[in-house]
């Protein structure tokens, strides 16, 4: 499945007609919200914690250049090799060169027909299409997070930021494993996990290079880190001789104190846990006398449109995002169509803001409109990003960029003309009222049939609000 954000409208129509998909997404998001509510209720200072995190994240952005340079300096002093990439193409080329150099130097196994790269979960590498880029250079790339592994062998994108295979049921996974891995069909989760574990364990033990993402990087000590639950991140970073960390530049945090606040918010918001199974800190490459750990440790810091957001006062705070995915779980649109409908690796409210920033408004002009603007994403965001205001801002920019006369613009212009003339409005309001109910039920346009499958037009009141108001209070 290749990313195609321009197909969002047709994707949504297809998803609305997929009852199995809708049931799977609703069940999974309901479960996540229930777990989150339980662990959040344990913290009476939750709202204060959110406010503190939001303030610190915004302050970090104001001086992000200083923090990134400090991160580079401190990491380099410990033997971590720091690289900078202005966009995804440069990052993919750079990482490919690092992998090729590892093979040429004997750090990876030169005798294999396909040098093996194991990856832990990373939305940043999904964003730049790193795995396909490395596969095109002759590497075997294996995702080792269970959800990522499932969607990889299915040939799909992740459908959620923290739960990549959220859209699939256990029977779906059972059929997928039977088809792709040649094992007998079964849908017992324990057995399915055992099958994946057996396959992935062999990959870990023979891997040449490990690639991880980066949840945060502490500037004051030069320490990138990841949080995980499955143990695959530890194996990816401990067994191969070369490890490459790919980090979006907004992931920098100034101090360990900043980090501790975010680590209290992230697992509760993302997975409904008090804390994740592991927090892995990457301080330095290993020495020759140590039994595990990479001999080479690289940190690739990626821009890829983040500087544009940083320079935009209306959109800057989107870089505060810690990729918890909570906004997806409460979004009425996401909950009914899933992640693939958005056509890109970041779905939901956060994706509808990030897509125009990273890919441009021309390619993603429909994404900001995939929202009810209910504001629940703002309410649940652990760092208080005003997502629905950003969606409104992007909608405004998209409409302003349209130079041609559209039916919508003509209709709104005519509506404004009528509203500016109260007498005309009152006269016109009387004419269609007795027909409006039947029109709502029978009007046939491309959008209405989809709406009518899941909604119904309410019966109109016998008298309008305006008529009732005038009867009660008079024309004044």
Secondary structure, DSSP 4 states (H G I P E B T S, - for coil): ----GGGHHHHHHHHHT-HHHHHHHHHHHHHHHHHHHHHHTT-TTHHHHHHHHHHHHHHHHHTHHHHHHHHHHHHHHTTPEEEEESSHHHHHHHHHHHHHHHHHTTSS-TTSSS-EEEE---HHHHHHTHHHHHHHTT-EEEE-SHHHHHHHHHT---SSSS-TTTT--HHHHHHHHHHHH-------HHHHHHHHHHHHHHHHHH-SEEEE--SEEETTTTEEEEEESSSHHHHHHHSSSEEEEEEEGGGEESSHHHHHHHHHHHHHHHHS-SS-SEEEEE-SPPPTTSSSS-SEEEEEEE-TTHHHHHT-TTTGGGGG-----HHHHH-HHHHHH-SGGG-SSS-HHHHHHHHHHHH-TTT-TTGGGS-----HHHHH-TT---HHHHHHHHHHHHHHH--S--HHHHHHHHHHHHHT-HHHHHHHHHHSHHHHHHHHHH---TTHHHHHHH--PPPPPSS-HHHHHHHHH---
